[in-house]
Amino acid sequence: MSSESETRSPEDWIRQNPVASPRHTPSTFDWRDVLAISALFFFGIALWSRGLSLYAYYLLVLAWLLDGGLGRIRETIKEPFVLAMLILCIVVALGILWSDDSKLGLKVWNRYFAYLIFIPYLSLLSKTRVSWAISGALIGYSGVLLIGIYQWIVIGAQGIPPLGITYLDFSTMLGIGVILTLYLAGTSNGKKARTWLWILAVFLLFMQFNQNGHALLIATLVSSVLLLFLLHRKEIRKLLVATAALLVAIVFFAYSSDSFQQRLIQARSDIELSKQGKYDTSLGYRFAIWDVGLHGIGEQPVWGHGTGMAAPYFDKTVETYKGGLYKDLPNFLKTYHYHNDWIEIGMQMGALGMLAYAFFLWSWFRTLKAYQLGIPGAAFTCFIILFGLTDVLVIFRQNLYLLLVITAIGVAWQKAYATRFLSE
């Protein structure tokens, strides 16, 4: 893939980047524009509530339809990310054809179908609307963060129980915030802004150290180091200073966090119990389900067992697999997914599904790179891949929406305000 900077005339820019061109004159009241702004603003706030997010989803689609979104669908599909998500959804839908339970297959497909909210969200964004979308996303994120701080400091709880946000969801949200804030700090021109953004990034990292999702913490740390390297690889002094500051914060937080220390002790204990054949622990359960999942993929390596059949396969096979070594695990924890993106989709769609998912992630990065967002694109892609080694992204619906919102806003901002961008 080759890239080059290209300067375009204002006319070419507007013609090829309709998000940058006004769809109505500023002096003319347009109720559709008000509806679009309201939908974008509300979605950024409502995505953190399982109840409200459903209404926000439908409001966004309605606003998109009334705004002429179907007329722009061909143009939207030209984005590599959009095309790849459509292919992924089609592949997962095909798996329902050889699924033993079509209702369960539709339920699983619906998780992947949630990706498609990116289409109306991106299509609605324009130069006059992107600020409203940013405001909604910031208000939503800040509000949930404040509630999470209260739950942790005052209540002593992990995650945010009142909103149904588990410690894994909250840790993921914090990790995404760390990566984005570090990127904004590294690209900010103002010294004060950089300082405050660094303080915020360190604080979010401190919060994440005090949540129990330490596989997610590792994903954040690795992705953050990659981000800093890509940002400052040509400025060795800045790279060393930024890396040193991050390492000092990591070491301090690791030694000062009781939660982190307890999870390390628990991990060692889980490993020892697994060696003794006891898998009814958090880590042991993952070892067991990955083992069964890889066995299942080996049985149907090309097409998989059908969409929705991953979890039932475990419950059926675990009784006899390896002489019933894991047969008691369904009593320990009900199986919903395989705690691994690749095994999950491989069980359902085999190599076809895994190729579609790999193409999806690659296209996500390609779209961001095309709009001069290759550095955060690489960091977020790294985060998603590492995250997917221990969990399944589509299960984390709120953070899935957050990543899609960040991607759409980034693309729309570059279309609306950049004078140069990288084209493939």
C-alpha positions as CSV (number, residue, x, y, z in Angstrom):
1,M,0.0,0.0,0.0
2,S,1.5,3.3,-1.1
3,S,0.6,6.8,0.3
4,E,1.2,10.3,-0.9
5,S,0.2,13.8,0.2
6,E,-2.0,15.5,-2.3
7,T,-3.2,19.2,-2.3
8,R,-6.7,19.7,-3.7
9,S,-8.6,22.7,-4.8
10,P,-11.6,23.8,-2.6
11,E,-14.0,22.6,-5.3
12,D,-12.3,19.2,-5.5
13,W,-12.2,19.0,-1.7
14,I,-16.0,19.6,-1.3
15,R,-16.9,17.4,-4.3
16,Q,-14.9,14.4,-2.9
17,N,-15.5,15.1,0.8
18,P,-19.2,15.9,1.1
19,V,-18.9,15.9,4.9
20,A,-17.0,19.1,4.6
21,S,-19.7,20.8,2.5
22,P,-22.9,22.3,4.0
23,R,-26.1,20.5,3.1
24,H,-28.1,23.7,3.7
25,T,-27.5,27.4,4.0
26,P,-26.8,28.6,7.6
27,S,-29.7,31.1,7.5
28,T,-32.3,28.4,6.6
29,F,-33.9,26.5,9.4
30,D,-33.8,22.8,8.6
31,W,-35.6,20.5,11.0
32,R,-33.7,17.5,9.5
33,D,-30.4,19.1,10.5
34,V,-31.7,19.6,14.0
35,L,-32.8,16.0,14.2
36,A,-29.3,14.9,12.9
37,I,-27.5,17.0,15.4
38,S,-29.8,15.7,18.2
39,A,-29.2,12.1,17.2
40,L,-25.4,12.5,17.1
41,F,-25.3,14.3,20.4
42,F,-27.7,11.9,22.1
43,F,-25.9,8.8,20.9
44,G,-22.6,9.9,22.5
45,I,-24.3,10.2,25.8
46,A,-26.8,7.2,25.6
47,L,-24.3,4.6,24.4
48,W,-23.3,4.0,28.1
49,S,-26.9,3.0,29.0
50,R,-28.1,-0.4,27.7
51,G,-31.7,0.9,27.8
52,L,-31.1,4.4,26.2
53,S,-28.6,3.1,23.6
54,L,-31.4,1.2,21.9
55,Y,-33.4,4.3,21.5
56,A,-30.3,6.3,20.4
57,Y,-29.6,3.6,17.8
58,Y,-33.1,3.9,16.2
59,L,-33.0,7.7,16.4
60,L,-29.7,7.7,14.6
61,V,-31.0,5.5,11.8
62,L,-34.2,7.6,11.5
63,A,-32.2,10.8,11.3
64,W,-30.0,9.2,8.7
65,L,-32.9,8.1,6.5
66,L,-34.6,11.6,6.7
67,D,-31.3,13.2,5.9
68,G,-31.0,11.3,2.6
69,G,-28.6,8.8,3.9
70,L,-29.7,6.1,1.4
71,G,-28.7,8.4,-1.4
72,R,-25.2,8.6,-0.1
73,I,-24.8,4.8,0.7
74,R,-22.7,4.1,-2.3
75,E,-20.2,6.8,-1.4
76,T,-20.2,5.6,2.3
77,I,-19.5,2.0,1.2
78,K,-16.3,3.1,-0.6
79,E,-14.6,3.5,2.8
80,P,-12.6,0.3,3.3
81,F,-13.8,-0.1,6.9
82,V,-17.5,0.1,5.9
83,L,-17.1,-2.4,3.1
84,A,-15.2,-4.8,5.4
85,M,-17.9,-4.6,8.1
86,L,-20.5,-5.4,5.6
87,I,-18.5,-8.4,4.4
88,L,-18.1,-9.6,8.0
89,C,-21.8,-9.3,8.7
90,I,-22.7,-11.2,5.5
91,V,-20.2,-14.0,6.4
92,V,-21.6,-14.3,9.9
93,A,-25.2,-14.3,8.5
94,L,-24.3,-17.1,6.1
95,G,-23.3,-19.2,9.1
96,I,-27.0,-19.3,10.2
97,L,-27.7,-21.5,7.2
98,W,-25.8,-24.5,8.7
99,S,-26.5,-23.6,12.3
100,D,-28.5,-26.1,14.4
101,D,-30.4,-23.3,16.1
102,S,-31.4,-20.4,13.8
103,K,-32.7,-18.3,16.7
104,L,-29.4,-18.5,18.6
105,G,-27.6,-17.8,15.3
106,L,-29.7,-14.6,14.8
107,K,-28.9,-13.6,18.4
108,V,-25.1,-13.9,17.8
109,W,-25.4,-12.3,14.3
110,N,-27.1,-9.3,16.0
111,R,-23.9,-8.7,18.0
112,Y,-21.9,-8.2,14.8
113,F,-24.7,-6.3,13.1
114,A,-24.2,-3.6,15.8
115,Y,-21.1,-2.6,13.8
116,L,-23.3,-1.2,11.1
117,I,-24.4,1.8,13.3
118,F,-21.1,3.3,12.0
119,I,-22.7,3.9,8.6
120,P,-25.5,6.3,9.7
121,Y,-23.2,7.9,12.3
122,L,-20.5,8.7,9.8
123,S,-22.9,9.7,7.1
124,L,-24.6,12.2,9.3
125,L,-21.4,14.0,10.3
126,S,-20.7,17.3,8.6
127,K,-18.5,20.3,9.4
128,T,-21.3,21.9,11.3
129,R,-22.3,18.7,13.1
130,V,-19.0,17.2,14.1
131,S,-18.6,19.5,17.1
132,W,-22.0,18.3,18.4
133,A,-21.0,14.7,18.1
134,I,-17.7,15.4,19.9
135,S,-19.6,17.2,22.7
136,G,-22.0,14.3,23.2
137,A,-19.2,11.8,23.3
138,L,-17.2,13.9,25.8
139,I,-20.2,14.5,28.0
140,G,-21.1,10.8,28.0
141,Y,-17.5,9.6,28.7
142,S,-16.9,12.2,31.4
143,G,-20.2,11.5,33.1
144,V,-19.5,7.7,33.2
145,L,-15.9,8.4,34.4
146,L,-17.1,10.5,37.3
147,I,-19.6,7.8,38.3
148,G,-16.9,5.2,38.1
149,I,-14.6,7.3,40.3
150,Y,-17.4,7.6,42.8
151,Q,-18.0,3.9,42.8
152,W,-14.4,3.1,43.2
153,I,-13.5,5.7,45.9
154,V,-16.7,6.0,47.9
155,I,-18.5,2.7,47.4
156,G,-15.4,0.5,46.9
157,A,-16.9,-1.2,43.9
158,Q,-15.4,-2.5,40.7
159,G,-16.9,-1.2,37.5
160,I,-20.2,0.8,37.7
161,P,-23.0,-1.6,38.9
162,P,-25.8,1.1,38.7
163,L,-25.2,1.3,34.9
164,G,-24.6,-2.4,34.5
165,I,-21.0,-1.7,33.5
166,T,-18.7,-4.5,34.7
167,Y,-15.1,-4.0,35.7
168,L,-14.1,-5.4,32.3
169,D,-16.2,-2.8,30.5
170,F,-14.9,0.0,32.7
171,S,-11.3,-1.1,32.3
172,T,-11.8,-1.2,28.5
173,M,-13.3,2.3,28.5
174,L,-10.3,3.6,30.5
175,G,-7.8,1.9,28.2
176,I,-9.4,3.5,25.1
177,G,-9.3,6.9,26.9
178,V,-5.6,6.4,27.8
179,I,-4.6,5.7,24.1
180,L,-6.7,8.6,22.7
181,T,-5.5,11.1,25.4
182,L,-1.8,10.2,24.8
183,Y,-2.3,10.7,21.1
184,L,-3.9,14.1,21.6
185,A,-1.1,15.1,24.0
186,G,1.5,14.0,21.5
187,T,-0.1,16.0,18.6
188,S,-1.1,19.1,20.6
189,N,0.7,22.4,19.8
190,G,0.0,24.0,23.1
191,K,2.3,23.3,26.0
192,K,-0.5,23.7,28.6
193,A,-2.8,21.5,26.6
194,R,-0.1,18.8,26.4
195,T,0.5,19.0,30.1
196,W,-3.2,18.6,31.1
197,L,-3.7,15.8,28.5
198,W,-0.7,13.9,30.0
199,I,-2.1,14.4,33.5
200,L,-5.4,13.0,32.3
201,A,-3.8,10.0,30.6
202,V,-1.8,9.2,33.7
203,F,-4.9,9.5,35.8
204,L,-7.0,7.2,33.5
205,L,-4.1,4.7,33.7
206,F,-4.1,4.9,37.5
207,M,-7.8,4.1,37.5
208,Q,-7.2,1.2,35.2
209,F,-4.6,-0.2,37.5
210,N,-7.2,-0.3,40.2
211,Q,-9.7,-2.3,38.1
212,N,-9.4,-6.1,37.9
213,G,-9.2,-6.4,34.1
214,H,-5.4,-6.9,34.0
215,A,-5.3,-8.5,30.5
216,L,-6.9,-5.3,29.3
217,L,-4.4,-3.3,31.3
218,I,-1.6,-5.1,29.4
219,A,-3.3,-4.4,26.1
220,T,-3.4,-0.7,27.1
221,L,0.2,-0.6,28.1
222,V,1.5,-2.3,25.0
223,S,-0.6,-0.1,22.7
224,S,0.4,3.0,24.5
225,V,4.1,2.2,24.1
226,L,3.5,1.5,20.4
227,L,1.7,4.9,20.1
228,L,4.5,6.8,21.8
229,F,7.1,5.1,19.5
230,L,5.2,6.0,16.4
231,L,4.6,9.5,17.5
232,H,8.2,10.3,18.4
233,R,10.3,7.8,16.5
234,K,12.0,10.7,14.7
235,E,12.5,12.7,17.8
236,I,14.6,10.5,20.1
237,R,14.7,12.9,23.0
238,K,10.9,13.2,23.1
239,L,10.5,9.5,22.7
240,L,12.9,8.8,25.7
241,V,11.2,11.4,27.9
242,A,7.7,10.2,27.1
243,T,8.6,6.5,27.5
244,A,10.4,7.2,30.8
245,A,7.5,9.1,32.2
246,L,5.1,6.3,31.3
247,L,7.4,3.6,32.7
248,V,7.7,5.6,36.0
249,A,4.0,5.8,36.2
250,I,3.6,2.1,35.5
251,V,6.1,1.0,38.2
252,F,4.6,3.3,40.8
253,F,1.0,2.2,40.0
254,A,2.0,-1.4,40.0
255,Y,3.5,-1.2,43.5
256,S,0.8,1.0,45.0
257,S,-2.3,-0.7,43.6
258,D,-3.7,-3.4,46.0
259,S,-6.0,-4.6,43.2
260,F,-3.0,-5.2,40.9
261,Q,-1.1,-7.0,43.6
262,Q,-4.1,-9.2,44.4
263,R,-4.7,-10.1,40.8
264,L,-1.0,-11.1,40.4
265,I,-1.3,-13.4,43.4
266,Q,-4.6,-14.8,42.1
267,A,-3.1,-15.4,38.6
268,R,-0.2,-17.4,40.2
269,S,-2.7,-19.4,42.2
270,D,-4.9,-20.1,39.2
271,I,-1.9,-21.4,37.2
272,E,-0.9,-23.7,40.0
273,L,-4.4,-25.1,40.3
274,S,-4.6,-25.6,36.5
275,K,-1.4,-27.7,36.7
276,Q,-3.2,-29.8,39.3
277,G,-6.2,-30.3,36.9
278,K,-8.5,-27.8,38.7
279,Y,-9.9,-25.4,36.2
280,D,-12.8,-23.8,38.1
281,T,-10.9,-20.5,38.4
282,S,-10.9,-17.4,36.2
283,L,-7.7,-18.2,34.4
284,G,-8.2,-22.0,34.5
285,Y,-11.7,-21.6,32.8
286,R,-10.1,-19.7,30.0
287,F,-7.4,-22.3,29.5
288,A,-10.1,-25.0,29.3
289,I,-12.5,-23.2,27.0
290,W,-9.6,-22.3,24.6
291,D,-8.6,-25.9,24.6
292,V,-12.1,-27.0,23.7
293,G,-12.5,-24.2,21.2
294,L,-9.3,-25.1,19.3
295,H,-10.4,-28.7,19.2
296,G,-13.8,-27.6,17.7
297,I,-12.1,-25.5,15.0
298,G,-10.0,-28.5,14.1
299,E,-13.2,-30.5,13.6
300,Q,-14.7,-28.0,11.2
301,P,-11.7,-25.8,10.0
302,V,-13.2,-24.3,6.9
303,W,-16.8,-23.4,7.6
304,G,-17.1,-23.8,11.4
305,H,-20.1,-25.2,13.3
306,G,-22.5,-22.4,12.3
307,T,-23.4,-19.1,13.7
308,G,-24.6,-19.4,17.3
309,M,-23.1,-22.9,17.8
310,A,-19.9,-22.0,19.6
311,A,-21.3,-22.0,23.2
312,P,-23.6,-25.1,22.8
313,Y,-20.6,-27.0,21.4
314,F,-18.7,-26.4,24.6
315,D,-21.5,-27.6,26.8
316,K,-22.0,-30.7,24.6
317,T,-18.3,-31.6,24.1
318,V,-17.0,-30.9,27.6
319,E,-18.7,-34.1,28.9
320,T,-16.4,-36.4,27.0
321,Y,-13.5,-34.3,25.8
322,K,-10.2,-35.6,27.3
323,G,-12.1,-38.0,29.5
324,G,-14.3,-35.4,31.0
325,L,-11.5,-33.3,32.3
326,Y,-13.6,-30.1,32.1
327,K,-17.0,-31.6,32.6
328,D,-17.8,-29.7,35.8
329,L,-17.0,-26.2,34.3
330,P,-20.6,-25.5,33.1
331,N,-21.5,-25.5,36.8
332,F,-18.7,-23.0,37.5
333,L,-19.7,-20.5,34.8
334,K,-22.3,-20.6,32.1
335,T,-20.6,-20.4,28.6
336,Y,-21.6,-17.4,26.5
337,H,-18.5,-17.0,24.4
338,Y,-14.9,-18.3,24.2
339,H,-13.1,-15.3,25.7
340,N,-11.1,-14.9,22.5
341,D,-12.2,-13.1,19.3
342,W,-10.5,-15.5,17.0
343,I,-11.6,-18.8,18.6
344,E,-15.1,-17.4,18.9
345,I,-15.6,-16.6,15.3
346,G,-13.5,-19.6,14.2
347,M,-15.8,-21.9,16.1
348,Q,-18.8,-20.4,14.3
349,M,-17.4,-19.7,10.8
350,G,-14.0,-21.5,10.6
351,A,-11.2,-20.1,8.5
352,L,-13.8,-18.1,6.5
353,G,-14.9,-16.2,9.5
354,M,-11.3,-15.6,10.8
355,L,-10.3,-14.3,7.4
356,A,-13.3,-11.9,7.3
357,Y,-12.4,-10.7,10.8
358,A,-8.8,-10.2,9.9
359,F,-9.8,-8.2,6.8
360,F,-12.2,-6.2,8.9
361,L,-9.4,-5.1,11.3
362,W,-7.0,-4.4,8.5
363,S,-9.6,-2.2,6.7
364,W,-10.3,-0.4,10.0
365,F,-6.7,0.6,10.1
366,R,-6.6,1.4,6.4
367,T,-9.5,3.9,6.7
368,L,-7.8,5.7,9.6
369,K,-4.5,5.7,7.8
370,A,-6.1,7.2,4.7
371,Y,-7.1,10.3,6.7
372,Q,-3.7,10.8,8.4
373,L,-4.8,8.9,11.4
374,G,-2.4,5.9,10.9
375,I,-0.7,6.3,14.3
376,P,-3.8,6.2,16.5
377,G,-5.2,3.6,14.0
378,A,-2.2,1.3,14.7
379,A,-2.5,1.8,18.4
380,F,-6.2,1.0,18.5
381,T,-5.7,-1.9,16.2
382,C,-3.0,-3.3,18.5
383,F,-5.4,-2.7,21.5
384,I,-8.3,-4.6,19.8
385,I,-6.1,-7.5,18.8
386,L,-4.6,-7.9,22.3
387,F,-8.0,-7.3,23.8
388,G,-9.3,-10.1,21.6
389,L,-6.9,-12.6,23.0
390,T,-8.8,-12.8,26.3
391,D,-12.3,-11.4,25.4
392,V,-14.7,-10.9,22.6
393,L,-15.2,-7.3,21.4
394,V,-18.8,-7.6,20.2
395,I,-19.8,-8.6,23.7
396,F,-18.6,-5.2,25.0
397,R,-21.3,-3.3,23.1
398,Q,-20.7,0.1,24.8
399,N,-17.0,0.1,24.1
400,L,-17.6,-1.1,20.6
401,Y,-19.8,1.9,20.1
402,L,-17.2,4.1,21.6
403,L,-14.5,2.9,19.2
404,L,-16.9,3.4,16.3
405,V,-17.7,6.9,17.4
406,I,-14.0,7.8,17.8
407,T,-13.3,6.4,14.3
408,A,-16.2,8.3,12.7
409,I,-15.4,11.6,14.4
410,G,-11.7,11.3,13.4
411,V,-12.5,10.6,9.8
412,A,-15.1,13.4,9.7
413,W,-12.8,15.9,11.4
414,Q,-10.1,15.2,8.8
415,K,-12.5,15.5,5.9
416,A,-13.9,18.8,7.2
417,Y,-10.8,20.6,8.4
418,A,-7.7,19.0,6.9
419,T,-6.2,20.6,3.8
420,R,-4.1,17.6,3.0
421,F,-4.6,13.9,3.6
422,L,-3.1,10.6,2.6
423,S,-4.7,8.8,-0.3
424,E,-4.1,5.3,-1.3
